[in-house]
Amino acid sequence: MLSKETLKAFIPTVKPAEAKVFYRDILGLKLLSEDVFALEFDANGILFRVITVQEFTPHPFTALGWNVKDIAATIKALNAKGVFCQKYDFMEQDELGIWASPGGSKVAWFKDVDGNVLSLTE
């Protein structure tokens, strides 16, 4: 029923001003609109809403992710903007924070200003 409809993504924030800078200026998403309820971004054709909430406890798992062509180059570009990948004790990661999955994908995780876990996959 919804397989041909356009997906919309949501993520919460208690820091909308900081989230706007993070998603627009650091990650490079185009800001479409903002009001007291949410920030709306264009994420490569997907409407991405960062919704303002009064309180929030981040989940320990990935909330949002991107497929990238060159994960190392993407991480180095994020590092240059002050964003660094998470290192986890329970998995083997390289110096950039990249984990090689058993299926061959390369995955890394970083957090936004609210502690939402975001991922990159090559």
Helices and strands as residue ranges (DSSP letters): E 8-13, H 16-20, I 21-26, E 30-34, E 38-43, E 46-52, E 62-67, H 71-80, E 99-100, E 106-111, E 117-121
